[in-house]
Amino acid sequence: MPVSLVMTADTHVPKRSRDLPHALWTAIEAADLVVHAGDWVDAALLDLIEKRSRRLLAVYGNNDHGPLRERLPEVARAEVEGVRLAVVHETGDAKGREARCALRFPDDDVLVFGHSHIPWDTTAPTGLRLLNPGSPTDRRRQPHGTFLTAVAAGGALHDVTLHAVPR
């Protein structure tokens, strides 16, 4: 049975934004699984997403401390419709990322990560797909904030879509 996913990271609420964009909340409420790759900043957002989502797979980021580090792991994993999914906040420099991550996550099919606020979608020579949803609230050098949606079915990730968040 297909599983719908929404992927986000680097939300930085309430430091970069008072709340998540409406489009992301709508996606969170509609998804079967929400994946958050860290940098929440405040546990209140974790509480809200837990209440408004069906299922959450999440990690802490470098800006997350105290209760967030107590409640969330550095690396999270789940098998979703035959897709072995891993989540981590930081993967290091863009140069050599695919090779580094393939070595670190040899038993996973998809790695969702954050930290850079820059959307990323590549595949390592081993077949590991690396996805960074960017940030919905802190676009940095990007033209707009972003998040990802996808569908896991039949052992593969389908319909991976980058969504732009209006300013």
DOPALUM-239411 format. One record per atom (N, C-alpha, C): z, x, y. Coordinates in steps of 0.001 Angstrom, whole numbers, plus 524288, in hexadecimal, padded with zeros to 5 digits. Layout:
BEGIN
(node (Z X Y))
...
***
This chain:
BEGIN
(node (80000 80348 7FB65))
(node (80000 80000 80000))
(node (80000 8037A 804E2))
(node (7FC61 802DD 8086D))
(node (7FC24 80633 80D1E))
(node (8012D 805E0 8105E))
(node (8029C 80A59 81294))
(node (8073D 80ABE 815ED))
(node (8056E 80C91 81B50))
(node (806B8 80983 81F53))
(node (80547 80B05 824A9))
(node (80974 80E91 826F7))
(node (807AA 8129E 829B2))
(node (80B32 8166D 82C10))
(node (80A35 816CA 831E8))
(node (80E5E 817C5 834D6))
(node (80DE7 81966 83A45))
(node (810D6 81E8D 83AA4))
(node (80E66 8225D 83D33))
(node (810AD 82796 83DB2))
(node (8116C 828E4 8436E))
(node (81614 82AD4 844AD))
(node (8174D 82C55 84A03))
(node (81AD1 8311A 849EB))
(node (81B65 83383 84E6B))
(node (81ED0 83816 84F02))
(node (81FC8 838E1 854CF))
(node (8237D 83C2C 855F6))
(node (8246A 83DDC 85B5B))
(node (824D9 83938 85F1D))
(node (82808 83579 85D9F))
(node (828C0 830D4 860DF))
(node (82C38 831EB 8659B))
(node (83001 8355A 86513))
(node (8333D 8371F 8697E))
(node (83580 832A6 86CC9))
(node (83721 82E74 86A27))
(node (83980 82A06 86CF3))
(node (83F68 82ADF 86D27))
(node (841F9 82A92 8719B))
(node (8402B 8289A 876A2))
(node (83EC0 82CDC 87A9A))
(node (83E06 831BC 878F6))
(node (83CF7 835E5 87CC5))
(node (83782 835A6 87F1E))
(node (83386 834C4 87BF0))
(node (82E1E 834A4 87DE6))
(node (82C45 82F1F 87F2C))
(node (82ED6 82B50 87CD0))
(node (82D74 825D4 87DA3))
(node (8323F 82292 87C51))
(node (832C0 81E23 87EF1))
(node (83737 81ABE 87DD4))
(node (836B4 81802 87894))
(node (831CE 8173A 876D4))
(node (830DA 8146F 871FA))
(node (82B99 81627 86FC7))
(node (82A8E 8149E 86AF4))
(node (82572 8159D 868A7))
(node (82178 811D7 86B02))
(node (81C88 81364 86B27))
(node (81874 80FDD 86D0E))
(node (81812 80AF7 869A0))
(node (816A5 806AE 86C0C))
(node (8162E 801AA 86950))
(node (8129A 8021F 8648A))
(node (80E35 804CB 86518))
(node (80A7B 8054A 860C1))
(node (80CF3 807F9 85C05))
(node (8104D 80BCC 85CF9))
(node (812E7 80E75 858A4))
(node (816F5 80AE7 8561F))
(node (819F8 80807 85952))
(node (81DB8 8044D 8570A))
(node (81AE5 80048 853A5))
(node (8166E 7FE67 85569))
(node (81367 7FA9B 8526A))
(node (811B9 7FD00 84D38))
(node (80FE4 801D9 84D56))
(node (80E43 80488 8488F))
(node (812E3 80570 844E9))
(node (8175A 806E9 84710))
(node (81C11 807CD 843EE))
(node (81DA3 802D5 8410F))
(node (81D99 7FE80 843CE))
(node (81F39 7F987 84176))
(node (81B54 7F79A 83D5A))
(node (8166B 7F91D 83DC6))
(node (81267 7F766 83A18))
(node (811F3 7FAF0 8354E))
(node (813A1 7FFCC 835B1))
(node (812D8 803A9 8318A))
(node (8169C 802E8 82CFC))
(node (814D2 80481 82864))
(node (81837 804A1 823D0))
(node (81BCB 80963 823FF))
(node (819DF 80DAC 82654))
(node (81CD7 81287 826A6))
(node (81C0E 81509 82BFB))
(node (82059 81674 82E82))
(node (82036 81958 8336B))
(node (821BC 81EF6 8322F))
(node (81E9B 822A8 8340C))
(node (81FA8 82833 83364))
(node (820A7 82A7B 838C9))
(node (82532 82CFC 83975))
(node (82689 82F64 83E81))
(node (827AA 83528 83D88))
(node (824A3 83896 8401B))
(node (8250E 83E35 83F40))
(node (8288C 840F2 8433B))
(node (82CA4 83E62 844F5))
(node (830BB 840EF 847FC))
(node (83000 84122 84DD6))
(node (8341A 84309 8505E))
(node (834EC 842FE 85604))
(node (83594 83D6C 85803))
(node (8399E 83AFF 855EB))
(node (83B54 835C7 85791))
(node (83E46 8363A 85CB7))
(node (841EB 839F6 85CFB))
(node (8456B 83B37 86152))
(node (84A6E 837F1 86140))
(node (84A12 832F2 85FD8))
(node (84EA7 82F8B 85FE9))
(node (84EB6 82C29 85AF3))
(node (8533A 82BCF 8587E))
(node (853BF 828B3 853B4))
(node (852CE 822E5 8549A))
(node (85337 82113 85971))
(node (85244 81B86 85A8A))
(node (84CB2 819F6 85900))
(node (848E4 81D6B 859D2))
(node (84387 81C2D 85849))
(node (84312 81BFF 85258))
(node (845A3 81F8A 84FA3))
(node (845B4 81F6C 849E9))
(node (847D4 81A24 8480C))
(node (84C1D 81860 84A5C))
(node (84E5D 8134F 848F2))
(node (84A75 80EE4 849C6))
(node (847C7 80EF1 84E3C))
(node (843F6 80ACE 84F70))
(node (83F61 80ACE 84B9E))
(node (83D57 80F6C 84A76))
(node (838E6 80FAB 846DB))
(node (83A9B 80E0E 84160))
(node (83F4D 80F8E 83FCA))
(node (84139 80DD8 83AAF))
(node (84192 807E4 83A70))
(node (8433C 80565 83E9D))
(node (843BD 7FFB6 83EBD))
(node (83E72 7FCF5 83EE5))
(node (83AA7 7FF50 84191))
(node (835A9 7FCA9 8426F))
(node (83168 7FE36 83E8A))
(node (83290 801C1 83AF5))
(node (82EA4 80367 83724))
(node (83040 801B3 831A9))
(node (82C62 8015E 82E3E))
(node (82D76 80009 828CB))
(node (82FB9 804B3 825DA))
(node (82D9A 8094F 826FE))
(node (82F4D 80E1F 8245D))
(node (82E43 812A2 82806))
(node (831C6 81680 8280F))
(node (83146 81B00 82B83))
(node (831C4 82009 8286E))
(node (82E2E 823A1 82964))
(node (82E5E 828ED 82748))
(node (82E69 82C83 82C00))
(node (832B0 82F6A 82CD7))
(node (83347 83233 831CC))
(node (8364D 83741 8312A))
(node (8358F 83AB3 83502))
(node (83845 83FBC 8353F))
(node (83A4E 8409B 83AC5))
(node (83DAF 8447E 83B4D))
(node (83F6B 84601 84089))
(node (83BD7 84A44 842A8))
(node (83BC9 84AC6 847D1))
(node (838B9 84ED2 84A68))
(node (83C3A 852A8 84D3C))
(node (839E8 85667 84FDC))
(node (83CDF 85A7B 8528C))
(node (84019 85866 85719))
(node (83EC2 853DB 85937))
(node (841BB 8517E 85D7A))
(node (845C5 84D87 85B95))
(node (8465B 84D15 8567E))
(node (849FF 8494A 85433))
(node (84EEF 84C0E 8525D))
(node (85364 849F1 853F3))
(node (85866 84C60 852A4))
(node (85C50 84833 8510F))
(node (86106 849D2 84FA9))
(node (86548 8463D 84E73))
(node (863DC 84243 84A50))
(node (8645E 83D32 84B9F))
(node (86378 8390D 847C4))
(node (85E05 83921 8455C))
(node (85A18 83AB0 84857))
(node (854CB 83AD3 84631))
(node (85463 83ED7 841CB))
(node (856B7 84361 84284))
(node (85697 84759 83E56))
(node (85A1B 845D6 839C3))
(node (85E15 842BB 83AD2))
(node (8617B 840E8 8369F))
(node (85EC5 83CBC 83353))
(node (85B72 8399A 835C2))
(node (858F5 83533 83317))
(node (8538B 8365B 830DA))
(node (850F7 83A55 832F6))
(node (84B93 83B67 8316B))
(node (84B0E 840E0 82F17))
(node (84775 84199 82B66))
(node (84680 846CA 8292F))
(node (842A8 849F7 82C72))
(node (84240 84EF2 82B46))
(node (83E49 85247 82DBE))
(node (838E4 85125 82B78))
(node (838B8 85012 8265B))
(node (833E1 84EB8 8239C))
(node (834E4 849B3 82091))
(node (83146 8460D 820D3))
(node (831B0 84130 81DCF))
(node (82CCB 8409D 81A79))
(node (82D7F 83E3B 815EC))
(node (8290D 83D63 81266))
(node (82955 837F0 81003))
(node (824BF 835DA 80EE1))
(node (82458 830E3 80C10))
(node (81EFD 830A6 80981))
(node (81EBD 82DF2 8051A))
(node (819AB 82CD0 802C4))
(node (81858 82733 8042C))
(node (813DC 8267B 8069C))
(node (8123C 82164 80886))
(node (80CE0 82027 80639))
(node (80CBC 81C6F 8029B))
(node (807D7 81AEA 80011))
(node (804E4 81FA7 7FDEA))
(node (807CC 8232C 7FB80))
(node (80571 827C5 7F91B))
(node (80472 82C44 7FCD4))
(node (805B7 82BA5 801D5))
(node (80513 82FCD 805B5))
(node (80A58 83279 8066A))
(node (80A7B 8378C 8055A))
(node (80F49 83A97 8060E))
(node (80F87 83C53 80BC1))
(node (81321 839D7 80E99))
(node (81390 83A67 8143A))
(node (8184E 83DBE 8158B))
(node (8179A 8418E 8190B))
(node (81BEB 844B9 81B05))
(node (81BF2 8444F 820F7))
(node (820AC 844C7 82336))
(node (8214C 84474 828E2))
(node (824CE 848EC 82A98))
(node (82346 84B95 82ED4))
(node (8265B 84FCA 83122))
(node (82521 84FCE 836FA))
(node (828A3 851DA 83A19))
(node (82787 851DB 83FB3))
(node (82402 85667 8413F))
(node (82594 85B27 83FF4))
(node (822BC 85FCB 841CA))
(node (81FC2 86274 83D5C))
(node (81B0B 86444 83E97))
(node (817E1 86734 83AD7))
(node (81645 86C8D 83CF3))
(node (81805 86DDF 841A3))
(node (81695 872E2 843EC))
(node (81176 872AA 846EB))
(node (80F7E 87738 84836))
(node (80AC0 877D2 84B52))
(node (80614 87537 848AE))
(node (8026F 8734C 84BD5))
(node (7FDB6 870CD 849C0))
(node (7FA7D 8749D 84676))
(node (7FA53 8798D 84808))
(node (7F755 87D71 8451A))
(node (7F9F2 87E58 83FCC))
(node (7F705 87D72 83BC0))
(node (7F900 87E37 83675))
(node (7FC41 879B2 8345D))
(node (7FC72 8755E 83732))
(node (7FFC0 870F1 835A5))
(node (7FE67 86EE2 83033))
(node (7F966 86E1B 82F10))
(node (7F7EB 86BE2 82A08))
(node (7F9C7 86F45 82584))
(node (7F8EA 8745B 825DE))
(node (7FA82 877EB 821A5))
(node (80074 8780A 8210A))
(node (8033C 8785A 8256C))
(node (80904 87866 82545))
(node (80B29 87373 822C5))
(node (80919 86F07 82479))
(node (80B17 86A00 8228B))
(node (8099E 86928 81CCF))
(node (80500 86AF1 81B43))
(node (80371 86A7A 815C7))
(node (80733 86D84 81242))
(node (80901 87203 81413))
(node (80CCE 87514 81116))
(node (81227 8727D 81105))
(node (813B6 87042 8156A))
(node (818EA 86DE0 815DD))
(node (81942 86888 81337))
(node (814DD 865B5 812F9))
(node (814C4 8606C 810D2))
(node (810AC 85FFF 80C78))
(node (8112F 86328 80854))
(node (80D19 86349 80450))
(node (80CAF 85E5E 800FE))
(node (810CB 85B4C 800C1))
(node (810CF 856AD 7FD67))
(node (80FDE 8519B 80066))
(node (80E49 851FD 80552))
(node (80D7D 84D62 80894))
(node (807AE 84CA6 809C9))
(node (80637 847C4 80ACA))
(node (800CF 84674 80C27))
(node (80005 84626 81205))
(node (8040C 84437 814D2))
(node (803BC 84374 81A74))
(node (808B9 84581 81CF3))
(node (8081E 84862 82137))
(node (80C8E 84A3D 82448))
(node (80C19 847F9 829C0))
(node (81018 84505 82B54))
(node (8105B 842F3 830A3))
(node (8142C 84661 8339F))
(node (81288 84846 8382D))
(node (815D6 84BB6 83B48))
(node (8155F 84A5A 8410B))
(node (818AF 84CB4 84439))
(node (818AE 84BB6 849D2))
(node (81922 850BD 84CE1))
(node (81C60 850A8 850DC))
(node (81DF3 85500 8542A))
(node (81A24 85650 85897))
(node (81523 856B2 85785))
(node (8116A 85871 85B81))
(node (80FC9 85425 85F46))
(node (81083 84F3D 85DC6))
(node (80EA8 84AAE 860C4))
(node (808B5 84A5C 860CB))
(node (80625 84D67 85D92))
(node (8006E 84D95 85D54))
(node (7FEA0 84B39 85826))
(node (7FB82 8470F 8583E))
(node (7F98F 844CE 85362))
(node (7F69C 848DC 8501E))
(node (7F731 84874 84AFD))
(node (7F4E5 84C4A 8476C))
(node (7F374 8498A 84261))
(node (7EEDB 84A9F 84052))
(node (7ED2B 8487F 83B48))
(node (7E98A 84C74 838C8))
(node (7EBBD 84F8B 83534))
(node (7E89C 85365 8325B))
(node (7EA39 8534E 82CA3))
(node (7E723 855E5 8296E))
(node (7E856 85654 823E1))
(node (7E827 85C11 82257))
(node (7EC52 85DCB 81FBC))
(node (7EC9E 8632C 81DCF))
(node (7E8E9 863C8 81929))
(node (7E755 86895 817EF))
(node (7E3EE 86977 8136E))
(node (7E632 8675B 80E48))
(node (7EB59 866E1 80DFF))
(node (7EDE1 864CA 8094A))
(node (7ED74 85ED9 808E8))
(node (7EBB6 85C52 80D32))
(node (7EB58 856A8 80D4C))
(node (7EFB8 8540B 81053))
(node (7F3AC 85703 811F7))
(node (7F7F1 854D5 81516))
(node (7F5CA 8530F 81A5C))
(node (7F699 84E22 81B9A))
(node (7F4E3 84C11 820AC))
(node (7F96A 84C73 8247B))
(node (7F86B 84EA4 82914))
(node (7FC66 84F4A 82D1F))
(node (7FB4E 84B86 83191))
(node (7FF42 84865 832D6))
(node (7FEB2 8447B 836F4))
(node (80312 844FC 83AE7))
(node (8019F 8454D 83FDF))
(node (80567 84511 84427))
(node (803CB 84066 8477E))
(node (8074E 83C88 84809))
(node (805EB 837E9 84B21))
(node (80616 838BA 850FB))
(node (80791 83D62 852D2))
(node (80841 83E2F 85868))
(node (80D48 83B95 85A28))
(node (80D9D 83A35 85F1A))
(node (8123E 83798 86135))
(node (8109A 832A9 8641F))
(node (8135B 82E57 8632C))
(node (81202 82991 86605))
(node (81447 82965 86B8B))
(node (817F4 82CF3 86CBA))
(node (81AC8 82CA5 871B6))
(node (81A50 8317F 87526))
(node (818A0 835E2 872E3))
(node (81852 83ACB 875CD))
(node (81335 83D7C 87466))
(node (80F13 83C19 87731))
(node (809CB 83DD0 875D5))
(node (808C3 84392 876F0))
(node (80C14 845FA 87A04))
(node (80B4D 84B6F 87BA6))
(node (805BD 84C42 87D9B))
(node (802BE 84FA0 87B08))
(node (7FD74 850CE 87CE6))
(node (7F94E 84D1F 87AA9))
(node (7FAF7 84915 877E9))
(node (7F74A 84560 87598))
(node (7F5DB 84122 87999))
(node (7F164 83EAD 878FF))
(node (7EFE0 83AA1 87CC9))
(node (7F356 835C0 87C8B))
(node (7F5E5 834DA 87810))
(node (7F938 8303E 8776E))
(node (7FCF8 83120 872E9))
(node (800F2 82DE3 87292))
(node (80476 82DFD 86E19))
(node (801A9 82BE8 8694D))
(node (803B6 82D31 864A0))
(node (80112 82BAA 85FCE))
(node (804EA 82A9D 85B5E))
(node (802FA 827D6 8576E))
(node (80589 82748 85260))
(node (80147 82643 84E5C))
(node (802A1 82694 84958))
(node (7FED6 825E3 8451E))
(node (8002E 82129 841C3))
(node (7FC2B 81EBA 83F87))
(node (7FCE5 81AEE 83B5C))
(node (7F963 81C85 836CD))
(node (7FACE 81ABA 8321E))
(node (7F7BB 81BE6 82D74))
(node (7F937 81809 82935))
(node (7F65B 81849 824E8))
(node (7F77B 8151F 82053))
(node (7F795 818BA 81B9F))
(node (7FBC2 8185A 81883))
(node (7FC1E 81B3E 8139A))
(node (7FAB3 81778 80F3A))
(node (7F6EF 81905 80C0C))
(node (7F53C 815C3 807AA))
(node (7F25A 81922 803B7))
(node (7F33E 81809 7FECD))
(node (7F053 81AB4 7FAB3))
(node (7F0E0 82093 7FACB))
(node (7F55B 82291 7FC61))
(node (7F649 82830 7FC5D))
(node (7F3DA 82B1E 800E3))
(node (7F206 82851 804E3))
(node (7EF96 82AE5 80962))
(node (7F12F 8282D 80E71))
(node (7F0A0 82B0F 812AD))
(node (7F1A4 828F6 817DF))
(node (7EC62 82753 81A39))
(node (7EC12 82272 81BFD))
(node (7E73A 82043 81E0F))
(node (7E807 81E76 823B2))
(node (7E3C5 81DC7 8265D))
(node (7E3C3 81B4A 82B94))
(node (7E79F 81DDA 82F59))
(node (7E7E2 822FE 82F53))
(node (7EB4B 825BC 83302))
(node (7E8FC 82504 8387A))
(node (7EC12 822AD 83BF7))
(node (7EA2B 8215D 8412A))
(node (7EDF7 8234E 84553))
(node (7EBDA 82628 84916))
(node (7EEEE 827F5 84D8E))
(node (7EEAC 823C3 851C3))
(node (7F338 821F3 85384))
(node (7F384 81DE4 85781))
(node (7F543 82042 85CB0))
(node (7F25D 81F39 860BF))
(node (7F3C8 820ED 865FA))
(node (7F792 81CF4 8684F))
(node (7FB84 81EF3 86AED))
(node (7FF56 81B9C 86D8A))
(node (7FE01 81B8D 87360))
(node (7FD0B 816F0 87592))
(node (7FBD9 816B8 87B28))
(node (8006E 818BA 87E6B))
(node (7FF33 81B1B 882D9))
(node (80358 81D17 8863F))
(node (80663 818A1 888A0))
***
